[in-house]
């Protein structure tokens, strides 16, 4: 029998190793959660510990508030992030695409967008390097979602989870919208909430791909560039259409805004121009839905509808680049943002 | 030493513990029995099951009495669908498990039918055996046997579907008529 370890650093390392041995981690170290941590999280919400906030009926699994708290702490969240985690979880779970997402070969990632003053309060980055890494809230809130799926639903890679390749940063995409530099209302307003509301919007996405265009001051030229990426055939899985959205860098957003384009104008333009000819679809072996007419007569529209091309603004205004993202499945974003709810009397209860 | 660390996998609300399952009793022969087909929405699933039905009818004398399609690939079939299959059919073939979530749910459909007393065989693409096994374990039927179909199925031509279905038939028959055993097609 060796002497008990008294060095706190060695104890901490042993506790982290213990969590690995239990199979609780996503491969990175986790912060061991204690009942005091759970209490600290519960103090931020009016929801009781035992409330069920997510179910997968065919797996017979339910996730409770307390269980979400344990996984949020393990992900590295501070307890004050917990209301954002709960809103993000709700926002992800209410998306139709989430039903098959966790076990899918596509291995999609939640794209979590935060609006409102909470961004400043919790230091949720909306500016330079918004896709990360480098910012605790941005990295740990989506990781909490991933750990809830793993530990709460029991969906683990190469078992019930069958992602063929997955994608880089599957559990690390949380963006503050750069409302301050956007020419348009916040995404949460598109999602049905009042401007200034602390809110989370979420989608499941399969990847992000950059569009770098610092070569022109023409709004239409930049839109052409976006449409070319949106209409990429490789992203089309079959079925009636593909999917796509944009995280515009502030420079592109302002170029479009200054040229008089509203968000819906941009969506309309992109919907009309994100097309391929039947011949191109057939050449790639994906012509089943591209009609039967000759090339050019009936171009195949890759986007489902103008309103189903979600657009938000994030990043720094230091170079004209943007990101195309690919919503998973054929169900477009529900268009419903989730307000972040805080415990009303939280200050007085301590 | 680490008793104070919360186990994040345990939730009091995770009360769904499935009982260990006994498979439905097997008939000695398929001749004259009513066969039901339960397809999911994967490409080629209905065609595959249709071929299986025709082959079982031609070679083993089953009557194909019901061909159903479930609306959601991820979830188990609706209760009414399973009840109808159980009431109208003596044996059921379901599939094709050809993706991450649908392979697991096809096995779950098979197990639910067995639970209600109807011998059922799920057709699972062999790329998803691990997922199918995990679901069987979770549903209280560890080792539940299904027919492994060579992956992939979704991109097969009609001729390809036909020959793949023909390959699967002997294993389907064995699983429907013999006590559970490991079978590969």
Interface residues (C-beta under 8 A of the other chain):
Chain A: X14 X15 X18 X19 X22 X24 X32 X33 X34 X35 X37 X38 X50 X52 X57 X58 X59 X60 X61 X62 X63 X64 X66 X67 X70 X71 X74 X99 X100 X102 X103 X104 X105 X147 X151 X152 X154 X158 X159 X160 X161 X162 X163 X238
Chain B: X1 X2 X4 X5 X6 X7 X8 X9 X10 X11 X12 X13 X14 X15 X16 X17 X18 X43 X72 X73 X74 X75 X76 X99 X100 X101 X102 X103 X104 X105 X108 X128 X130 X131 X134 X135 X138 X139
